[in-house]
């Protein structure tokens, strides 16, 4: 084996390892979910409970 064949073999092996690593990372990587600061249901809770003049809710 001369130096060109050895270099080609090493580069080929590194490319295969890199491709396999990228595929495995794509399969198993799960992005983190951001925490919700406040859910919409708790934010709007109680807004429609009180009657306001001229809203038609007191009929």
NORTAVEN-V927900 format. One record per pair of residues at least 24 apart in sequence whose ideal C-beta (glycine too) atoms are under 6 Angstrom apart, sorted by the first residue. I is the first residue (numbers start at 1). J is the second residue. D is the distance in whole Angstrom. If there is no record, write none. Layout:
I | J | D
I | J | D
//
This chain:
none
//
